[in-house]
Amino acid sequence: MNGPALSAKGRDVAIAWFTAVGDEGHVYAAFSSDAGDTFGPPIRIDDVGAVGRVDVELLADGAAVVTWIEFADQRSTFRLRRAERSGARSASVAVSAIASGRSSGYPRLARRGNELIFAWTDAGDRPQVRTAVARLDPD
């Protein structure tokens, strides 16, 4: 299943999802400030084309970090990008190279205080779970 991801705090909600038309996949995110009754316009998250497998975490300042698997130049990358309610986006950042097939599983993202924690499956000769941590600027 390549379903959506949701993060909520109080009445603030961020949602990320994958959609594909033909062979072209993209990742989008949107924000709600009324507990999901309505959402703002979709914000495109991927750079070129996506395999999907999204996750999202709201940040203390109301922005969100979205992760996904990008497929470009015959390579797959586990990536992240910060999205603002205004529609502004940061540059995307590669977390790791990753297999695009099902063997790579579904990368996950969690926020703990001022840290983002990433987990994904390295589907090489000896499959194993990999992790990484990124520190956020203090609020």
N, CA, C and O atoms as a GROMACS GRO file, in nm:
protein
  556
    1MET      N    1   0.085  -0.118   0.000
    1MET     CA    2   0.000   0.000   0.000
    1MET      C    3   0.088   0.123   0.000
    1MET      O    4   0.182   0.133   0.079
    2ASN      N    5   0.059   0.214  -0.086
    2ASN     CA    6   0.134   0.339  -0.097
    2ASN      C    7   0.041   0.453  -0.057
    2ASN      O    8   0.015   0.545  -0.134
    3GLY      N    9  -0.009   0.444   0.067
    3GLY     CA   10  -0.111   0.536   0.113
    3GLY      C   11  -0.057   0.666   0.168
    3GLY      O   12   0.064   0.687   0.171
    4PRO      N   13  -0.147   0.752   0.211
    4PRO     CA   14  -0.108   0.883   0.265
    4PRO      C   15  -0.050   0.871   0.405
    4PRO      O   16  -0.059   0.767   0.470
    5ALA      N   17   0.009   0.981   0.450
    5ALA     CA   18   0.061   0.992   0.587
    5ALA      C   19   0.004   1.120   0.646
    5ALA      O   20  -0.021   1.218   0.575
    6LEU      N   21  -0.016   1.120   0.776
    6LEU     CA   22  -0.080   1.231   0.845
    6LEU      C   23  -0.006   1.261   0.973
    6LEU      O   24   0.041   1.171   1.042
    7SER      N   25   0.006   1.390   1.005
    7SER     CA   26   0.063   1.432   1.132
    7SER      C   27  -0.026   1.544   1.187
    7SER      O   28  -0.064   1.635   1.113
    8ALA      N   29  -0.060   1.536   1.314
    8ALA     CA   30  -0.151   1.634   1.372
    8ALA      C   31  -0.104   1.676   1.510
    8ALA      O   32  -0.046   1.598   1.585
    9LYS      N   33  -0.131   1.803   1.542
    9LYS     CA   34  -0.107   1.856   1.676
    9LYS      C   35  -0.218   1.956   1.702
    9LYS      O   36  -0.227   2.060   1.636
   10GLY      N   37  -0.303   1.924   1.799
   10GLY     CA   38  -0.420   2.008   1.822
   10GLY      C   39  -0.507   2.007   1.697
   10GLY      O   40  -0.543   1.901   1.647
   11ARG      N   41  -0.540   2.125   1.648
   11ARG     CA   42  -0.624   2.136   1.528
   11ARG      C   43  -0.541   2.147   1.400
   11ARG      O   44  -0.597   2.149   1.290
   12ASP      N   45  -0.408   2.154   1.414
   12ASP     CA   46  -0.319   2.162   1.297
   12ASP      C   47  -0.291   2.023   1.242
   12ASP      O   48  -0.260   1.930   1.317
   13VAL      N   49  -0.303   2.009   1.111
   13VAL     CA   50  -0.284   1.881   1.044
   13VAL      C   51  -0.199   1.904   0.920
   13VAL      O   52  -0.216   2.002   0.848
   14ALA      N   53  -0.107   1.811   0.895
   14ALA     CA   54  -0.035   1.806   0.768
   14ALA      C   55  -0.057   1.668   0.710
   14ALA      O   56  -0.052   1.568   0.782
   15ILE      N   57  -0.083   1.661   0.581
   15ILE     CA   58  -0.104   1.534   0.513
   15ILE      C   59  -0.012   1.530   0.392
   15ILE      O   60   0.010   1.631   0.326
   16ALA      N   61   0.041   1.413   0.363
   16ALA     CA   62   0.124   1.392   0.244
   16ALA      C   63   0.069   1.269   0.172
   16ALA      O   64   0.025   1.174   0.236
   17TRP      N   65   0.074   1.272   0.039
   17TRP     CA   66   0.024   1.158  -0.037
   17TRP      C   67   0.098   1.145  -0.170
   17TRP      O   68   0.159   1.239  -0.220
   18PHE      N   69   0.089   1.025  -0.224
   18PHE     CA   70   0.148   0.990  -0.354
   18PHE      C   71   0.034   0.973  -0.453
   18PHE      O   72  -0.071   0.918  -0.420
   19THR      N   73   0.056   1.019  -0.574
   19THR     CA   74  -0.040   0.996  -0.681
   19THR      C   75   0.036   0.972  -0.810
   19THR      O   76   0.145   1.026  -0.830
   20ALA      N   77  -0.020   0.891  -0.897
   20ALA     CA   78   0.045   0.862  -1.024
   20ALA      C   79  -0.058   0.861  -1.136
   20ALA      O   80  -0.169   0.809  -1.121
   21VAL      N   81  -0.018   0.920  -1.246
   21VAL     CA   82  -0.097   0.915  -1.368
   21VAL      C   83  -0.005   0.855  -1.473
   21VAL      O   84   0.100   0.911  -1.504
   22GLY      N   85  -0.045   0.742  -1.528
   22GLY     CA   86   0.044   0.671  -1.620
   22GLY      C   87   0.167   0.626  -1.546
   22GLY      O   88   0.157   0.563  -1.441
   23ASP      N   89   0.283   0.656  -1.599
   23ASP     CA   90   0.409   0.618  -1.536
   23ASP      C   91   0.472   0.732  -1.458
   23ASP      O   92   0.589   0.723  -1.420
   24GLU      N   93   0.399   0.840  -1.434
   24GLU     CA   94   0.454   0.958  -1.367
   24GLU      C   95   0.395   0.973  -1.228
   24GLU      O   96   0.276   1.001  -1.212
   25GLY      N   97   0.481   0.955  -1.125
   25GLY     CA   98   0.436   0.966  -0.988
   25GLY      C   99   0.483   1.096  -0.924
   25GLY      O  100   0.593   1.144  -0.953
   26HIS      N  101   0.401   1.151  -0.836
   26HIS     CA  102   0.436   1.274  -0.765
   26HIS      C  103   0.388   1.265  -0.621
   26HIS      O  104   0.296   1.190  -0.589
   27VAL      N  105   0.452   1.343  -0.535
   27VAL     CA  106   0.415   1.352  -0.394
   27VAL      C  107   0.367   1.494  -0.366
   27VAL      O  108   0.426   1.591  -0.414
   28TYR      N  109   0.260   1.504  -0.290
   28TYR     CA  110   0.201   1.632  -0.253
   28TYR      C  111   0.179   1.637  -0.102
   28TYR      O  112   0.173   1.533  -0.036
   29ALA      N  113   0.166   1.758  -0.050
   29ALA     CA  114   0.131   1.779   0.090
   29ALA      C  115   0.031   1.893   0.098
   29ALA      O  116   0.024   1.976   0.008
   30ALA      N  117  -0.045   1.895   0.206
   30ALA     CA  118  -0.139   2.005   0.230
   30ALA      C  119  -0.156   2.021   0.380
   30ALA      O  120  -0.127   1.930   0.458
   31PHE      N  121  -0.203   2.140   0.419
   31PHE     CA  122  -0.218   2.174   0.561
   31PHE      C  123  -0.364   2.207   0.593
   31PHE      O  124  -0.438   2.256   0.508
   32SER      N  125  -0.402   2.179   0.716
   32SER     CA  126  -0.532   2.216   0.768
   32SER      C  127  -0.512   2.281   0.905
   32SER      O  128  -0.426   2.238   0.982
   33SER      N  129  -0.592   2.382   0.934
   33SER     CA  130  -0.588   2.442   1.068
   33SER      C  131  -0.721   2.421   1.141
   33SER      O  132  -0.743   2.478   1.248
   34ASP      N  133  -0.810   2.339   1.081
   34ASP     CA  134  -0.940   2.313   1.143
   34ASP      C  135  -0.964   2.163   1.160
   34ASP      O  136  -1.074   2.112   1.134
   35ALA      N  137  -0.859   2.094   1.205
   35ALA     CA  138  -0.866   1.951   1.235
   35ALA      C  139  -0.904   1.865   1.114
   35ALA      O  140  -0.964   1.759   1.129
   36GLY      N  141  -0.871   1.912   0.995
   36GLY     CA  142  -0.894   1.833   0.875
   36GLY      C  143  -1.027   1.854   0.808
   36GLY      O  144  -1.058   1.785   0.711
   37ASP      N  145  -1.108   1.948   0.857
   37ASP     CA  146  -1.235   1.977   0.787
   37ASP      C  147  -1.208   2.034   0.648
   37ASP      O  148  -1.277   2.000   0.552
   38THR      N  149  -1.106   2.121   0.638
   38THR     CA  150  -1.067   2.176   0.508
   38THR      C  151  -0.915   2.177   0.502
   38THR      O  152  -0.847   2.180   0.604
   39PHE      N  153  -0.863   2.175   0.380
   39PHE     CA  154  -0.718   2.178   0.357
   39PHE      C  155  -0.684   2.289   0.259
   39PHE      O  156  -0.764   2.323   0.172
   40GLY      N  157  -0.565   2.344   0.274
   40GLY     CA  158  -0.515   2.442   0.180
   40GLY      C  159  -0.478   2.373   0.049
   40GLY      O  160  -0.495   2.251   0.036
   41PRO      N  161  -0.429   2.449  -0.047
   41PRO     CA  162  -0.395   2.391  -0.177
   41PRO      C  163  -0.278   2.292  -0.167
   41PRO      O  164  -0.191   2.308  -0.081
   42PRO      N  165  -0.277   2.192  -0.254
   42PRO     CA  166  -0.167   2.095  -0.254
   42PRO      C  167  -0.034   2.161  -0.289
   42PRO      O  168  -0.029   2.253  -0.372
   43ILE      N  169   0.071   2.114  -0.226
   43ILE     CA  170   0.208   2.162  -0.251
   43ILE      C  171   0.285   2.043  -0.308
   43ILE      O  172   0.293   1.938  -0.245
   44ARG      N  173   0.342   2.060  -0.427
   44ARG     CA  174   0.420   1.950  -0.483
   44ARG      C  175   0.550   1.938  -0.406
   44ARG      O  176   0.619   2.037  -0.381
   45ILE      N  177   0.583   1.815  -0.367
   45ILE     CA  178   0.699   1.789  -0.283
   45ILE      C  179   0.816   1.731  -0.361
   45ILE      O  180   0.930   1.773  -0.341
   46ASP      N  181   0.791   1.635  -0.450
   46ASP     CA  182   0.902   1.569  -0.521
   46ASP      C  183   0.968   1.665  -0.619
   46ASP      O  184   0.912   1.770  -0.654
   47ASP      N  185   1.089   1.628  -0.663
   47ASP     CA  186   1.164   1.711  -0.758
   47ASP      C  187   1.137   1.672  -0.903
   47ASP      O  188   1.110   1.759  -0.986
   48VAL      N  189   1.144   1.544  -0.932
   48VAL     CA  190   1.134   1.497  -1.070
   48VAL      C  191   1.021   1.397  -1.086
   48VAL      O  192   0.932   1.415  -1.168
   49GLY      N  193   1.026   1.293  -1.008
   49GLY     CA  194   0.926   1.187  -1.012
   49GLY      C  195   0.943   1.103  -0.889
   49GLY      O  196   1.053   1.090  -0.836
   50ALA      N  197   0.835   1.045  -0.842
   50ALA     CA  198   0.839   0.976  -0.714
   50ALA      C  199   0.788   0.834  -0.725
   50ALA      O  200   0.703   0.803  -0.808
   51VAL      N  201   0.843   0.749  -0.640
   51VAL     CA  202   0.792   0.615  -0.619
   51VAL      C  203   0.686   0.621  -0.508
   51VAL      O  204   0.599   0.534  -0.499
   52GLY      N  205   0.694   0.724  -0.426
   52GLY     CA  206   0.598   0.744  -0.318
   52GLY      C  207   0.657   0.708  -0.184
   52GLY      O  208   0.767   0.751  -0.149
   53ARG      N  209   0.582   0.627  -0.108
   53ARG     CA  210   0.620   0.584   0.027
   53ARG      C  211   0.648   0.704   0.118
   53ARG      O  212   0.758   0.720   0.171
   54VAL      N  213   0.546   0.785   0.133
   54VAL     CA  214   0.557   0.913   0.203
   54VAL      C  215   0.546   0.899   0.354
   54VAL      O  216   0.492   0.801   0.406
   55ASP      N  217   0.598   0.999   0.422
   55ASP     CA  218   0.575   1.019   0.563
   55ASP      C  219   0.580   1.169   0.588
   55ASP      O  220   0.635   1.243   0.506
   56VAL      N  221   0.522   1.215   0.698
   56VAL     CA  222   0.517   1.359   0.727
   56VAL      C  223   0.518   1.380   0.878
   56VAL      O  224   0.461   1.301   0.953
   57GLU      N  225   0.582   1.487   0.920
   57GLU     CA  226   0.584   1.528   1.060
   57GLU      C  227   0.566   1.678   1.069
   57GLU      O  228   0.638   1.754   1.003
   58LEU      N  229   0.469   1.722   1.150
   58LEU     CA  230   0.455   1.864   1.178
   58LEU      C  231   0.570   1.910   1.266
   58LEU      O  232   0.619   1.836   1.352
   59LEU      N  233   0.613   2.033   1.244
   59LEU     CA  234   0.718   2.092   1.327
   59LEU      C  235   0.654   2.193   1.421
   59LEU      O  236   0.540   2.234   1.401
   60ALA      N  237   0.727   2.233   1.522
   60ALA     CA  238   0.675   2.325   1.624
   60ALA      C  239   0.629   2.458   1.564
   60ALA      O  240   0.537   2.520   1.617
   61ASP      N  241   0.692   2.502   1.455
   61ASP     CA  242   0.656   2.631   1.395
   61ASP      C  243   0.540   2.622   1.296
   61ASP      O  244   0.506   2.722   1.233
   62GLY      N  245   0.480   2.503   1.280
   62GLY     CA  246   0.366   2.487   1.191
   62GLY      C  247   0.401   2.437   1.052
   62GLY      O  248   0.312   2.398   0.977
   63ALA      N  249   0.527   2.437   1.017
   63ALA     CA  250   0.570   2.379   0.890
   63ALA      C  251   0.570   2.226   0.905
   63ALA      O  252   0.540   2.174   1.013
   64ALA      N  253   0.603   2.156   0.798
   64ALA     CA  254   0.610   2.010   0.804
   64ALA      C  255   0.733   1.962   0.727
   64ALA      O  256   0.780   2.028   0.634
   65VAL      N  257   0.783   1.847   0.768
   65VAL     CA  258   0.887   1.777   0.692
   65VAL      C  259   0.820   1.657   0.627
   65VAL      O  260   0.751   1.579   0.693
   66VAL      N  261   0.841   1.644   0.497
   66VAL     CA  262   0.784   1.532   0.421
   66VAL      C  263   0.899   1.448   0.369
   66VAL      O  264   0.999   1.501   0.321
   67THR      N  265   0.886   1.315   0.378
   67THR     CA  266   0.984   1.225   0.320
   67THR      C  267   0.916   1.141   0.212
   67THR      O  268   0.795   1.120   0.216
   68TRP      N  269   0.996   1.094   0.116
   68TRP     CA  270   0.945   1.012   0.007
   68TRP      C  271   1.062   0.946  -0.063
   68TRP      O  272   1.178   0.978  -0.036
   69ILE      N  273   1.032   0.855  -0.154
   69ILE     CA  274   1.135   0.796  -0.239
   69ILE      C  275   1.122   0.861  -0.377
   69ILE      O  276   1.019   0.852  -0.444
   70GLU      N  277   1.229   0.925  -0.418
   70GLU     CA  278   1.238   0.993  -0.548
   70GLU      C  279   1.304   0.898  -0.647
   70GLU      O  280   1.397   0.825  -0.612
   71PHE      N  281   1.257   0.898  -0.771
   71PHE     CA  282   1.322   0.819  -0.876
   71PHE      C  283   1.360   0.913  -0.989
   71PHE      O  284   1.274   0.970  -1.056
   72ALA      N  285   1.490   0.928  -1.011
   72ALA     CA  286   1.541   1.016  -1.117
   72ALA      C  287   1.674   0.962  -1.166
   72ALA      O  288   1.752   0.907  -1.088
   73ASP      N  289   1.700   0.977  -1.294
   73ASP     CA  290   1.827   0.932  -1.353
   73ASP      C  291   1.854   0.784  -1.321
   73ASP      O  292   1.968   0.746  -1.294
   74GLN      N  293   1.750   0.704  -1.324
   74GLN     CA  294   1.760   0.559  -1.301
   74GLN      C  295   1.808   0.522  -1.160
   74GLN      O  296   1.858   0.412  -1.138
   75ARG      N  297   1.794   0.616  -1.065
   75ARG     CA  298   1.833   0.589  -0.925
   75ARG      C  299   1.720   0.630  -0.832
   75ARG      O  300   1.643   0.721  -0.862
   76SER      N  301   1.711   0.561  -0.720
   76SER     CA  302   1.611   0.594  -0.618
   76SER      C  303   1.681   0.651  -0.496
   76SER      O  304   1.788   0.604  -0.456
   77THR      N  305   1.619   0.752  -0.437
   77THR     CA  306   1.675   0.818  -0.320
   77THR      C  307   1.565   0.845  -0.218
   77THR      O  308   1.456   0.890  -0.253
   78PHE      N  309   1.594   0.815  -0.093
   78PHE     CA  310   1.508   0.852   0.019
   78PHE      C  311   1.537   0.999   0.047
   78PHE      O  312   1.650   1.034   0.082
   79ARG      N  313   1.436   1.087   0.031
   79ARG     CA  314   1.458   1.231   0.039
   79ARG      C  315   1.363   1.296   0.140
   79ARG      O  316   1.263   1.237   0.182
   80LEU      N  317   1.398   1.418   0.179
   80LEU     CA  318   1.311   1.498   0.265
   80LEU      C  319   1.307   1.642   0.216
   80LEU      O  320   1.399   1.689   0.148
   81ARG      N  321   1.200   1.709   0.251
   81ARG     CA  322   1.183   1.850   0.218
   81ARG      C  323   1.093   1.914   0.322
   81ARG      O  324   0.996   1.852   0.368
   82ARG      N  325   1.125   2.035   0.360
   82ARG     CA  326   1.040   2.114   0.449
   82ARG      C  327   0.939   2.190   0.364
   82ARG      O  328   0.974   2.250   0.263
   83ALA      N  329   0.814   2.186   0.405
   83ALA     CA  330   0.708   2.259   0.336
   83ALA      C  331   0.641   2.354   0.435
   83ALA      O  332   0.615   2.318   0.550
   84GLU      N  333   0.614   2.474   0.389
   84GLU     CA  334   0.548   2.576   0.471
   84GLU      C  335   0.400   2.584   0.433
   84GLU      O  336   0.362   2.550   0.321
   85ARG      N  337   0.319   2.629   0.526
   85ARG     CA  338   0.176   2.649   0.498
   85ARG      C  339   0.153   2.742   0.380
   85ARG      O  340   0.053   2.731   0.309
   86SER      N  341   0.246   2.835   0.359
   86SER     CA  342   0.234   2.932   0.250
   86SER      C  343   0.256   2.869   0.113
   86SER      O  344   0.227   2.931   0.010
   87GLY      N  345   0.308   2.747   0.112
   87GLY     CA  346   0.343   2.680  -0.014
   87GLY      C  347   0.492   2.684  -0.042
   87GLY      O  348   0.539   2.617  -0.134
   88ALA      N  349   0.566   2.761   0.036
   88ALA     CA  350   0.711   2.767   0.017
   88ALA      C  351   0.771   2.632   0.052
   88ALA      O  352   0.722   2.561   0.140
   89ARG      N  353   0.879   2.596  -0.018
   89ARG     CA  354   0.946   2.468   0.003
   89ARG      C  355   1.095   2.491   0.014
   89ARG      O  356   1.151   2.579  -0.052
   90SER      N  357   1.159   2.411   0.098
   90SER     CA  358   1.305   2.413   0.104
   90SER      C  359   1.358   2.332  -0.013
   90SER      O  360   1.282   2.267  -0.085
   91ALA      N  361   1.488   2.335  -0.032
   91ALA     CA  362   1.550   2.242  -0.126
   91ALA      C  363   1.532   2.102  -0.069
   91ALA      O  364   1.528   2.085   0.053
   92SER      N  365   1.521   2.003  -0.155
   92SER     CA  366   1.512   1.866  -0.103
   92SER      C  367   1.651   1.818  -0.063
   92SER      O  368   1.752   1.864  -0.117
   93VAL      N  369   1.654   1.726   0.031
   93VAL     CA  370   1.780   1.673   0.084
   93VAL      C  371   1.775   1.521   0.075
   93VAL      O  372   1.674   1.460   0.112
   94ALA      N  373   1.882   1.460   0.027
   94ALA     CA  374   1.890   1.314   0.022
   94ALA      C  375   1.927   1.261   0.160
   94ALA      O  376   2.023   1.306   0.222
   95VAL      N  377   1.850   1.165   0.208
   95VAL     CA  378   1.882   1.095   0.332
   95VAL      C  379   1.973   0.977   0.298
   95VAL      O  380   2.074   0.955   0.366
   96SER      N  381   1.937   0.902   0.193
   96SER     CA  382   2.015   0.784   0.155
   96SER      C  383   1.972   0.734   0.019
   96SER      O  384   1.859   0.756  -0.024
   97ALA      N  385   2.063   0.665  -0.050
   97ALA     CA  386   2.022   0.586  -0.165
   97ALA      C  387   1.935   0.473  -0.112
   97ALA      O  388   1.952   0.428   0.001
   98ILE      N  389   1.841   0.427  -0.193
   98ILE     CA  390   1.748   0.323  -0.148
   98ILE      C  391   1.697   0.248  -0.270
   98ILE      O  392   1.689   0.305  -0.379
   99ALA      N  393   1.662   0.122  -0.252
   99ALA     CA  394   1.603   0.045  -0.361
   99ALA      C  395   1.462   0.096  -0.386
   99ALA      O  396   1.392   0.134  -0.293
  100SER      N  397   1.420   0.096  -0.513
  100SER     CA  398   1.286   0.146  -0.544
  100SER      C  399   1.180   0.037  -0.532
  100SER      O  400   1.061   0.068  -0.529
  101GLY      N  401   1.221  -0.090  -0.526
  101GLY     CA  402   1.125  -0.200  -0.518
  101GLY      C  403   1.069  -0.218  -0.378
  101GLY      O  404   1.107  -0.148  -0.284
  102ARG      N  405   0.980  -0.311  -0.367
  102ARG     CA  406   0.913  -0.338  -0.239
  102ARG      C  407   1.009  -0.382  -0.130
  102ARG      O  408   0.979  -0.368  -0.011
  103SER      N  409   1.124  -0.435  -0.168
  103SER     CA  410   1.221  -0.484  -0.069
  103SER      C  411   1.272  -0.372   0.022
  103SER      O  412   1.321  -0.398   0.131
  104SER      N  413   1.260  -0.247  -0.024
  104SER     CA  414   1.306  -0.135   0.059
  104SER      C  415   1.204  -0.095   0.165
  104SER      O  416   1.234  -0.011   0.250
  105GLY      N  417   1.086  -0.154   0.160
  105GLY     CA  418   0.986  -0.125   0.262
  105GLY      C  419   0.935   0.018   0.253
  105GLY      O  420   0.929   0.078   0.146
  106TYR      N  421   0.898   0.072   0.368
  106TYR     CA  422   0.842   0.206   0.378
  106TYR      C  423   0.924   0.287   0.477
  106TYR      O  424   0.908   0.270   0.598
  107PRO      N  425   1.010   0.374   0.428
  107PRO     CA  426   1.091   0.456   0.519
  107PRO      C  427   1.001   0.533   0.615
  107PRO      O  428   0.890   0.574   0.578
  108ARG      N  429   1.047   0.553   0.735
  108ARG     CA  430   0.970   0.622   0.838
  108ARG      C  431   1.044   0.741   0.892
  108ARG      O  432   1.167   0.747   0.889
  109LEU      N  433   0.967   0.835   0.943
  109LEU     CA  434   1.016   0.961   0.999
  109LEU      C  435   0.944   0.984   1.131
  109LEU      O  436   0.824   0.961   1.142
  110ALA      N  437   1.018   1.028   1.231
  110ALA     CA  438   0.959   1.065   1.360
  110ALA      C  439   1.032   1.188   1.411
  110ALA      O  440   1.150   1.209   1.382
  111ARG      N  441   0.961   1.269   1.487
  111ARG     CA  442   1.023   1.386   1.548
  111ARG      C  443   1.025   1.366   1.698
  111ARG      O  444   0.926   1.324   1.758
  112ARG      N  445   1.139   1.395   1.757
  112ARG     CA  446   1.155   1.390   1.902
  112ARG      C  447   1.224   1.519   1.943
  112ARG      O  448   1.343   1.536   1.920
  113GLY      N  449   1.149   1.609   2.003
  113GLY     CA  450   1.206   1.739   2.040
  113GLY      C  451   1.260   1.810   1.918
  113GLY      O  452   1.186   1.838   1.824
  114ASN      N  453   1.389   1.839   1.920
  114ASN     CA  454   1.449   1.910   1.806
  114ASN      C  455   1.528   1.815   1.714
  114ASN      O  456   1.624   1.856   1.649
  115GLU      N  457   1.486   1.687   1.711
  115GLU     CA  458   1.551   1.590   1.623
  115GLU      C  459   1.449   1.523   1.532
  115GLU      O  460   1.336   1.496   1.572
  116LEU      N  461   1.491   1.497   1.409
  116LEU     CA  462   1.417   1.412   1.318
  116LEU      C  463   1.490   1.279   1.312
  116LEU      O  464   1.612   1.275   1.295
  117ILE      N  465   1.416   1.172   1.324
  117ILE     CA  466   1.474   1.038   1.323
  117ILE      C  467   1.418   0.965   1.201
  117ILE      O  468   1.297   0.959   1.181
  118PHE      N  469   1.509   0.909   1.121
  118PHE     CA  470   1.472   0.840   0.998
  118PHE      C  471   1.507   0.692   1.012
  118PHE      O  472   1.608   0.657   1.073
  119ALA      N  473   1.422   0.607   0.956
  119ALA     CA  474   1.451   0.463   0.953
  119ALA      C  475   1.408   0.410   0.816
  119ALA      O  476   1.302   0.446   0.765
  120TRP      N  477   1.492   0.323   0.758
  120TRP     CA  478   1.461   0.264   0.629
  120TRP      C  479   1.532   0.130   0.618
  120TRP      O  480   1.622   0.100   0.695
  121THR      N  481   1.490   0.051   0.520
  121THR     CA  482   1.549  -0.080   0.497
  121THR      C  483   1.653  -0.069   0.387
  121THR      O  484   1.625  -0.020   0.278
  122ASP      N  485   1.772  -0.116   0.416
  122ASP     CA  486   1.877  -0.130   0.316
  122ASP      C  487   1.860  -0.271   0.261
  122ASP      O  488   1.890  -0.369   0.330
  123ALA      N  489   1.812  -0.282   0.138
  123ALA     CA  490   1.777  -0.412   0.081
  123ALA      C  491   1.892  -0.474   0.003
  123ALA      O  492   1.868  -0.542  -0.096
  124GLY      N  493   2.015  -0.452   0.045
  124GLY     CA  494   2.132  -0.507  -0.024
  124GLY      C  495   2.144  -0.657  -0.004
  124GLY      O  496   2.044  -0.725   0.023
  125ASP      N  497   2.263  -0.709  -0.017
  125ASP     CA  498   2.287  -0.853  -0.003
  125ASP      C  499   2.245  -0.905   0.134
  125ASP      O  500   2.196  -1.017   0.147
  126ARG      N  501   2.265  -0.824   0.236
  126ARG     CA  502   2.223  -0.858   0.372
  126ARG      C  503   2.128  -0.750   0.420
  126ARG      O  504   2.173  -0.653   0.483
  127PRO      N  505   1.996  -0.764   0.392
  127PRO     CA  506   1.901  -0.659   0.430
  127PRO      C  507   1.912  -0.623   0.578
  127PRO      O  508   1.926  -0.710   0.665
  128GLN      N  509   1.906  -0.492   0.605
  128GLN     CA  510   1.911  -0.445   0.743
  128GLN      C  511   1.844  -0.310   0.754
  128GLN      O  512   1.828  -0.238   0.655
  129VAL      N  513   1.805  -0.276   0.874
  129VAL     CA  514   1.743  -0.147   0.901
  129VAL      C  515   1.853  -0.045   0.924
  129VAL      O  516   1.946  -0.069   1.000
  130ARG      N  517   1.841   0.069   0.860
  130ARG     CA  518   1.934   0.181   0.878
  130ARG      C  519   1.858   0.295   0.947
  130ARG      O  520   1.736   0.307   0.935
  131THR      N  521   1.932   0.376   1.019
  131THR     CA  522   1.873   0.494   1.084
  131THR      C  523   1.964   0.614   1.067
  131THR      O  524   2.084   0.601   1.044
  132ALA      N  525   1.905   0.730   1.080
  132ALA     CA  526   1.980   0.855   1.079
  132ALA      C  527   1.905   0.956   1.165
  132ALA      O  528   1.784   0.944   1.184
  133VAL      N  529   1.977   1.054   1.215
  133VAL     CA  530   1.919   1.159   1.297
  133VAL      C  531   1.964   1.294   1.242
  133VAL      O  532   2.081   1.312   1.208
  134ALA      N  533   1.871   1.388   1.234
  134ALA     CA  534   1.904   1.525   1.194
  134ALA      C  535   1.852   1.618   1.302
  134ALA      O  536   1.738   1.605   1.347
  135ARG      N  537   1.935   1.710   1.343
  135ARG     CA  538   1.894   1.809   1.444
  135ARG      C  539   1.828   1.928   1.376
  135ARG      O  540   1.875   1.977   1.273
  136LEU      N  541   1.719   1.975   1.435
  136LEU     CA  542   1.650   2.094   1.389
  136LEU      C  543   1.705   2.214   1.463
  136LEU      O  544   1.756   2.200   1.574
  137ASP      N  545   1.694   2.329   1.403
  137ASP     CA  546   1.731   2.452   1.476
  137ASP      C  547   1.639   2.465   1.595
  137ASP      O  548   1.520   2.434   1.584
  138PRO      N  549   1.689   2.510   1.709
  138PRO     CA  550   1.603   2.527   1.826
  138PRO      C  551   1.491   2.626   1.795
  138PRO      O  552   1.510   2.724   1.723
  139ASP      N  553   1.374   2.598   1.852
  139ASP     CA  554   1.258   2.686   1.828
  139ASP      C  555   1.267   2.812   1.909
  139ASP      O  556   1.178   2.897   1.901
   0.00000   0.00000   0.00000
